[in-house]
């Protein structure tokens, strides 16, 4: 059996300014992830993260983390190897709009601000409490 095809967007080429519905790079990545055996919910979440990184002009470091430097191959490998940890990271990036706004008051911070570490710990504690109360 042949491996699934890689996403069709080139990691170094700029994406076109407009694509037909379903033909955006994040759509290609989602299809690639599904063909690679990734669960539908994880593929959809990864698609959302890749889209937001581009559409909201996240910093280059986060764009790279979200698949824009290698066609999403490392992103897929990471979620396959450590799904729970990757999902937590993706939710955090979405909630903070790429480390720009805190998820509670929506105050703006620099992406490299040291306060993110403390905020992430608080976020993880809150998410843990919510998850445990859902299981009751």
C-alpha positions as CSV (number, residue, x, y, z in Angstrom):
1,X,0.0,0.0,0.0
2,X,1.4,3.4,-1.0
3,X,1.7,6.1,1.7
4,X,-0.8,9.0,1.5
5,X,0.3,11.9,-0.7
6,X,1.9,14.9,1.0
7,X,-0.1,18.2,1.1
8,X,0.1,20.0,-2.2
9,X,1.3,23.3,-0.9
10,X,5.0,23.9,-1.0
11,X,6.5,24.8,2.4
12,X,8.5,27.8,1.0
13,X,6.1,29.1,-1.6
14,X,3.6,31.7,-0.5
15,X,0.0,30.6,-0.6
16,X,-2.2,32.1,-3.3
17,X,-4.3,35.1,-2.1
18,X,-7.5,33.2,-2.9
19,X,-8.4,29.6,-3.2
20,X,-11.5,27.8,-4.1
21,X,-13.5,26.4,-1.2
22,X,-11.8,23.2,0.0
23,X,-8.6,24.0,-1.8
24,X,-6.8,26.0,0.9
25,X,-3.6,24.6,2.3
26,X,-5.3,23.7,5.6
27,X,-7.9,21.7,3.7
28,X,-5.1,19.8,2.0
29,X,-3.5,19.2,5.3
30,X,-6.7,17.9,6.8
31,X,-7.2,15.4,3.9
32,X,-3.5,14.4,4.3
33,X,-4.0,13.8,8.0
34,X,-7.2,11.8,7.5
35,X,-5.5,9.7,4.8
36,X,-2.6,9.1,7.2
37,X,-5.1,7.6,9.7
38,X,-5.6,10.6,12.1
39,X,-9.0,10.7,13.8
40,X,-11.4,13.1,12.3
41,X,-11.6,15.4,15.3
42,X,-7.9,15.7,15.5
43,X,-7.6,16.4,11.8
44,X,-10.2,19.1,12.1
45,X,-8.5,20.7,15.1
46,X,-5.2,20.7,13.3
47,X,-6.8,22.3,10.3
48,X,-8.2,25.1,12.5
49,X,-4.8,25.7,14.0
50,X,-3.1,25.8,10.7
51,X,-5.8,28.2,9.3
52,X,-5.6,30.6,12.3
53,X,-1.8,30.7,12.2
54,X,-2.1,32.1,8.6
55,X,-5.3,34.1,8.8
56,X,-4.4,35.8,12.1
57,X,-0.7,36.4,11.1
58,X,0.8,34.5,14.0
59,X,4.6,35.0,14.5
60,X,6.9,32.9,12.3
61,X,7.8,30.6,15.1
62,X,4.2,29.6,15.6
63,X,3.5,29.4,11.9
64,X,6.4,26.9,11.7
65,X,4.9,24.9,14.6
66,X,1.5,24.9,12.8
67,X,2.8,23.4,9.6
68,X,3.8,26.3,7.4
69,X,7.5,25.4,7.0
70,X,7.2,21.7,6.0
71,X,3.7,21.1,4.6
72,X,2.5,20.1,8.1
73,X,4.5,16.8,8.3
74,X,6.0,17.6,11.7
75,X,2.6,18.7,13.0
76,X,1.1,15.4,11.9
77,X,3.9,13.4,13.4
78,X,3.6,15.3,16.7
79,X,-0.2,14.7,17.0
80,X,0.2,11.0,16.2
81,X,3.0,10.6,18.7
82,X,1.5,12.7,21.6
83,X,-2.2,13.4,20.8
84,X,-3.3,14.6,24.3
85,X,-0.3,16.9,24.7
86,X,-0.7,18.3,21.2
87,X,-4.4,18.8,21.5
88,X,-3.8,20.8,24.7
89,X,-1.2,22.9,22.9
90,X,-3.5,23.5,20.0
91,X,-6.4,24.5,22.2
92,X,-4.1,26.9,24.1
93,X,-2.9,28.5,20.8
94,X,-6.5,29.0,19.6
95,X,-7.7,30.4,23.0
96,X,-4.8,32.9,23.1
97,X,-4.9,33.7,19.3
98,X,-1.3,32.6,18.9
99,X,0.0,33.9,22.3
100,X,-1.4,37.4,21.9
101,X,-4.4,37.6,24.3
102,X,-4.9,36.0,27.6
103,X,-8.0,33.7,27.6
104,X,-9.7,35.3,30.5
105,X,-9.7,39.1,30.1
106,X,-8.3,39.2,26.6
107,X,-5.5,41.5,27.6
108,X,-2.8,41.8,25.0
109,X,0.8,40.5,25.6
110,X,3.9,40.0,23.5
111,X,4.4,36.5,22.2
112,X,7.7,36.2,24.0
113,X,6.4,37.7,27.3
114,X,7.4,35.7,30.4
115,X,3.8,35.9,31.7
116,X,2.7,33.1,29.3
117,X,4.3,30.4,31.4
118,X,2.2,31.4,34.5
119,X,-0.9,31.8,32.4
120,X,-0.5,28.4,30.8
121,X,-0.1,26.8,34.2
122,X,-3.4,28.5,35.3
123,X,-5.1,27.4,32.1
124,X,-4.0,23.8,32.5
125,X,-5.3,23.7,36.1
126,X,-8.6,25.1,35.0
127,X,-8.9,22.6,32.1
128,X,-8.0,19.7,34.5
129,X,-10.8,20.7,36.9
130,X,-13.3,21.0,34.0
131,X,-12.3,17.6,32.7
132,X,-12.6,16.0,36.1
133,X,-16.0,17.5,36.7
134,X,-17.2,16.3,33.3
135,X,-16.3,12.7,34.4
136,X,-18.5,12.9,37.5
